[in-house]
Amino acid sequence: MRLRRCLLTVLGCLPFVAAAAPMTYVLDPTHTYPSFEADHFGGLSVWRGKFRKSSGKVVVDKEAGTGSVSVSVDVASIDFGLDTMDEHARSEDIFNAGKYPVATYEGTLADFKDGKPTVVHGQLTLHGVTKPLDLKIEKFTCKAVFGKDTCGADASGTLNRADFGVSYGKAFGFDMGVILRIQVEGQKL
């Protein structure tokens, strides 16, 4: 009886630690725009564009320092700000949006600092090809916005589009390197 009382006293003195649960955030398509920068004619200029339609979710457990990202992008929603360029990008010459209508990114949040991830280790599937692509997270912030638990991030990475079979322009001297930038906001389920 004395041992039991002792154990209860010791256990009662231990700090109560609540297990933090992973939080799921659904991406807001009106505030999420994967964008990119690509060479035009071997250094003549840099073309910038974005995809207007995307969906996905982010799961994050700040206490455990873990999480995941899952994003789908409607390739036909490409927008360079020039209709003829958009149409050409959707064609078989470049993205072939008819055959490959969706690009996806699946990743794991990593390298947490002060409860915030700084890197995503992931896989990009584009044009029917899946390759590793890590993204550096420049900013990651969570706070209440209009009474809703919201997280947002800015992330970027670099890829070689020819690795995904998107090599239009290579014969004209285009650099195949592409900078991918993603602004993303999501609200807690």
C-alpha positions as CSV (number, residue, x, y, z in Angstrom):
1,M,0.0,0.0,0.0
2,R,2.8,2.3,0.9
3,L,4.6,1.6,-2.4
4,R,1.4,2.3,-4.3
5,R,0.9,5.6,-2.6
6,C,4.6,6.5,-3.3
7,L,4.1,5.7,-7.0
8,L,0.9,7.7,-7.2
9,T,2.7,10.7,-5.6
10,V,5.6,10.5,-8.0
11,L,3.3,10.1,-11.0
12,G,1.2,13.0,-9.7
13,C,4.3,15.2,-9.7
14,L,5.2,14.5,-13.3
15,P,4.3,17.3,-15.7
16,F,1.2,16.6,-17.7
17,V,2.2,16.4,-21.4
18,A,-0.6,16.4,-24.0
19,A,0.2,14.5,-27.1
20,A,0.0,17.0,-30.1
21,A,-2.0,15.6,-32.9
22,P,-1.2,16.2,-36.5
23,M,-3.2,19.0,-38.1
24,T,-4.5,18.8,-41.6
25,Y,-4.8,21.9,-43.8
26,V,-6.7,21.9,-47.1
27,L,-5.1,24.1,-49.7
28,D,-7.1,27.2,-50.6
29,P,-7.2,27.2,-54.5
30,T,-7.7,31.0,-54.5
31,H,-4.4,31.6,-52.5
32,T,-2.2,28.8,-53.9
33,Y,-0.3,29.3,-57.1
34,P,2.5,27.1,-58.3
35,S,4.6,29.4,-60.5
36,F,7.8,28.9,-62.5
37,E,10.6,30.8,-64.3
38,A,12.0,29.3,-67.5
39,D,14.6,30.5,-70.0
40,H,13.5,31.8,-73.4
41,F,15.9,31.4,-76.3
42,G,19.1,30.7,-74.4
43,G,19.2,33.7,-72.2
44,L,17.2,36.1,-74.3
45,S,14.7,36.5,-71.5
46,V,13.0,34.7,-68.6
47,W,9.4,33.7,-69.0
48,R,7.3,33.5,-65.9
49,G,4.0,31.7,-65.6
50,K,1.8,30.0,-63.1
51,F,-0.9,27.4,-62.8
52,R,-4.3,28.8,-61.9
53,K,-5.9,25.5,-60.6
54,S,-4.5,23.3,-57.9
55,S,-5.7,21.4,-54.9
56,G,-4.2,19.4,-52.0
57,K,-3.4,19.2,-48.4
58,V,-0.7,19.6,-45.8
59,V,-0.5,17.6,-42.7
60,V,1.8,19.0,-40.0
61,D,2.7,18.0,-36.4
62,K,4.8,20.8,-35.1
63,E,5.6,19.0,-31.8
64,A,6.8,15.9,-33.5
65,G,8.5,17.7,-36.3
66,T,6.8,15.7,-39.0
67,G,4.3,16.3,-41.8
68,S,3.4,15.7,-45.4
69,V,2.4,17.5,-48.5
70,S,0.1,16.4,-51.4
71,V,-0.6,18.7,-54.3
72,S,-2.3,18.2,-57.7
73,V,-2.1,20.8,-60.4
74,D,-4.3,21.1,-63.5
75,V,-1.7,21.5,-66.2
76,A,-4.2,23.0,-68.7
77,S,-4.6,26.0,-66.2
78,I,-1.1,27.2,-67.2
79,D,-1.0,31.0,-67.6
80,F,1.9,33.0,-69.0
81,G,-0.3,36.1,-69.5
82,L,-0.2,35.5,-73.2
83,D,-3.0,33.3,-74.8
84,T,-0.9,32.0,-77.7
85,M,1.9,30.9,-75.3
86,D,-0.7,29.3,-73.0
87,E,-2.1,27.3,-75.9
88,H,1.3,26.2,-77.1
89,A,2.3,25.1,-73.6
90,R,-0.9,22.9,-73.4
91,S,-0.1,21.3,-76.8
92,E,1.8,18.1,-77.5
93,D,5.0,20.2,-78.1
94,I,5.3,21.0,-74.4
95,F,3.1,19.7,-71.6
96,N,0.6,17.7,-73.7
97,A,-2.2,18.5,-71.3
98,G,-4.6,16.3,-73.2
99,K,-2.5,13.2,-72.4
100,Y,-1.1,14.4,-69.0
101,P,-3.7,16.6,-67.5
102,V,-2.4,16.5,-63.9
103,A,1.0,17.1,-62.3
104,T,1.4,16.0,-58.7
105,Y,3.8,16.5,-55.9
106,E,4.0,14.3,-52.8
107,G,6.4,15.1,-50.1
108,T,7.5,14.9,-46.5
109,L,8.1,18.0,-44.3
110,A,11.6,18.0,-42.7
111,D,14.2,19.9,-40.9
112,F,11.9,21.6,-38.4
113,K,13.2,24.7,-36.7
114,D,11.0,26.2,-33.9
115,G,8.1,24.1,-35.0
116,K,8.4,25.1,-38.6
117,P,9.5,22.9,-41.5
118,T,12.3,24.3,-43.7
119,V,12.5,21.6,-46.4
120,V,10.1,19.3,-48.3
121,H,11.6,16.0,-49.6
122,G,9.3,14.9,-52.4
123,Q,8.5,13.4,-55.7
124,L,7.2,15.4,-58.7
125,T,5.1,13.7,-61.3
126,L,5.0,15.7,-64.5
127,H,4.3,14.6,-68.1
128,G,4.0,11.0,-66.9
129,V,7.4,11.0,-65.3
130,T,8.2,10.9,-61.5
131,K,11.5,12.3,-60.2
132,P,12.7,13.5,-56.8
133,L,12.4,17.2,-56.1
134,D,13.2,18.9,-52.8
135,L,11.7,22.3,-52.0
136,K,13.3,24.8,-49.7
137,I,10.7,26.5,-47.5
138,E,11.5,30.2,-47.3
139,K,8.5,31.0,-45.0
140,F,6.1,28.9,-43.0
141,T,3.5,30.7,-40.8
142,C,0.3,29.5,-39.1
143,K,-2.2,31.9,-37.4
144,A,-5.9,32.7,-37.2
145,V,-7.1,34.5,-40.3
146,F,-10.7,35.7,-40.1
147,G,-11.3,33.2,-37.2
148,K,-9.9,30.2,-39.1
149,D,-6.7,28.3,-38.3
150,T,-4.6,29.0,-41.5
151,C,-1.1,28.1,-42.5
152,G,0.9,29.6,-45.4
153,A,4.3,29.0,-47.0
154,D,6.6,30.1,-49.7
155,A,8.7,27.3,-51.2
156,S,11.0,26.9,-54.1
157,G,13.1,24.4,-56.0
158,T,14.9,23.8,-59.3
159,L,14.3,21.1,-61.8
160,N,15.4,20.1,-65.3
161,R,12.3,19.9,-67.4
162,A,14.0,17.6,-70.0
163,D,14.2,15.0,-67.2
164,F,10.4,14.9,-67.3
165,G,10.2,14.7,-71.1
166,V,9.4,18.4,-71.6
167,S,12.3,19.4,-73.8
168,Y,10.7,21.8,-76.3
169,G,13.2,24.5,-77.2
170,K,16.3,22.5,-76.4
171,A,17.2,22.5,-80.1
172,F,16.9,26.3,-80.1
173,G,19.3,26.7,-77.2
174,F,16.8,27.0,-74.4
175,D,18.2,26.2,-70.9
176,M,16.2,23.3,-69.6
177,G,16.5,24.5,-66.0
178,V,13.3,25.7,-64.3
179,I,12.8,27.5,-61.0
180,L,9.6,26.4,-59.4
181,R,8.1,28.7,-56.8
182,I,5.0,28.0,-54.8
183,Q,2.9,30.3,-52.7
184,V,0.4,28.3,-50.7
185,E,-2.2,28.8,-48.0
186,G,-4.4,26.3,-46.4
187,Q,-7.1,26.1,-43.7
188,K,-7.5,23.6,-41.0
189,L,-10.1,20.9,-41.5
